[in-house]
Amino acid sequence: MITRLLAPVIFAALISTAAHAQSADVSGEITLAAYSGVFQDKYNDAVIKPFLAKYPNVKVNYFASNASSAMLGNLRSQAGDPQTDVVIFDVSTSLIGDKEGLLAPLTKTDVPNLVDLVPQAIVKEGYGPAVTFDNLVVIYNKEAFPTAPTSLAVLWDKAYAGKLAVTSMPSILGSGLMVMTSAMLGEDYTKSVKQSAAKLAEMAPGVQTFDPKPDAYTLVINGTDVLGTGWNARGQYYADESKGKLGVMLPKEGTILQINTINLVQGSKNPVAAKAFIDYALSPEAQAAFTEAMFYAPVNAKAKVSAAATARTVSGQIDKTLPLDWGWAATKSDEWNQIWKRQIISAGK
């Protein structure tokens, strides 16, 4: 009887010992390229530190950047001698990286947690999957709005001219806003963005900055601007940090789903440790921890997230997302970028 009772305990101990031995076999140094600022702070606490506890023989260097385009530029410049092992950036940028051969394939053998990802997380079969889900929102200074706005149309309200912080392309905040503006106008953006470009050009004279520094959240919180465009996850975080000064609005016209992917860099100098990190980042525990910390929706179906946190992520607003094929959008990136430069931003000068 005692032997039968001890058997599960012994079996569990053997599994734990085997897992520890496997973790100990992974060693060396990797460089992770990912977003700067609060993303870096929260990701370090929620994901990197627990990973290092599980893999004590691995060192992770965090190379911070404020834009996916900058990370892509670095990968291109290092193509002959990669200095980065893992990169987290937006989906349209990762698709470009895949096409240019800058990113390496991944299999379920390499990364077992790929098996438990939700279908939307598979961006391109065999390559880096989604690691976070987010959505585009309008942020506003609550002191300037006794009644919370509900429509994207508030960005064209003359009462707030000169007080707008709108991020333009090449950031996907710019392409996302164009898609949302098309939806507001009833335009099919897959056929033409002529109407949305003209509408955004009407807004341009009221925009205080198309390149918010340090970021739109800070400018809106301190009252330099009263409206801006941003991401829900960061907006929710700064709403708490500002003690309610910042408001976050999902426009009634809808929003776009934003996907950040996690990728193995082609030619990584330590692919074993890099794959171990990617697998941990996609695990239920890492996904749940980062969602609770910063309100990005998890990509792993087994992640256990509180109802309170879920309600503040795109998971709680999925019925408001507009259809957008980021693979297709990536093919329009250069064209839309030129529209922003020549027709929209120039209209504000």
C-alpha angles and dihedrals in degrees: 000000000000089000091054091049092049095048097080090046092051091046091051090048091051091051091049091049092049092049091049091050090049091051091049090054091062111081145148137065131304134182119221118199112202144131124312132226122032092354089062093047095049096040091052092054099039101038117007099049094049089046091054090049089054093042104035094170094060126085120203120204113197115214105194125208133171096217141039090224090059091051091050090051090053092051090051093050091049097044093116094046112017116210093182128072104181129023132191115198141133123300099248090053092048091052089055089048091051091050093049093049093244094124129059130229121259129205134196087249090058093042112024094184089069086083092068100046120118114252094253089061093068101088098168119002110251096015138085112314131212114287097182138018122211140154140222118257141172113246122204142181106251093210089062092048116054085176116042115244118241105185137066085229089080088082088069096048107122090214089075099040112141091021101083128111106195121171112221133201141313078059111079086233083078097049090043092053090051091054092047091048089052089053090051090053096043091245123148100231091193089068102034142348094195094114096044092047090053091047092050089049087057089055095047099085089059094052113104092193137003089191106049114203127227083359141300092257093061093044092052094044093052093045098245083122130012101204135036146153121251148135123289096230094055090039092055091047094050091044087063095040092050091052092239100317091116121065125200119210128189103203117238088232089067140255139245127250111241119205128196114196132205115221143185110231116234108250095020110177092219108031094161094059090038092056090046089054093048090050092050092047088056095046121115092247095050093044093050093046094053093046091053090047100046113004100248108147114247123248096202113087091212095057111120109216128173118255090239093057094042091055090059095051132076087261087074092048102038092124089064096057119112120225109263127164103207091194089060092042090055089062090055096046098101093044094048092045090057090048089054093049099042104031109023111029092037090055089064096056 
